[in-house]
Amino acid sequence: MSNVNKIDTTSFDSYLKKNRTKIDESLVSLRFMKEVDYFLDYNKITQRKLADEIGCTEAYVSQLMSGVKKINTSFINKLEKHYEVKVEFKILPKKECNYITSFANTFIQININIDDSFEALNMFSSKNSPIEYYELDADSYTIETNG
């Protein structure tokens, strides 16, 4: 009876080893499509409208959104051209806790990567100029809520 209740993890582990690269590629694609989904929601664009406007099928967009299909540069190019947006990619270390992601004349963007399981809802901004970065105090920060 105890054998019936045991889960055979051998076949699952074997599947993971055999398909690890495909699974990881799908996850990368899904991370990108999550950003596309935010863009669609913010601009009140349906998947059907996106498909029509960039010249692909609604089924293809649905497959991208669900991870069945992986993104490609053609899709990104069509998205950028039709909506006049720029898609940017950043290569960031997975293990870092604090790092500066942008340093410009008008702002400093700091990413505090404490827990990736929650969507970032707030952005911290400083009234100080980047030149005064090391002179910041707690009163110089405000919290801006997205949306």
Helices and strands as residue ranges (DSSP letters): H 2-5, H 9-42, H 47-54, H 58-66, H 73-83, E 98-103, E 108-112, E 122-126, G 130-135, G 138-140, E 141-145
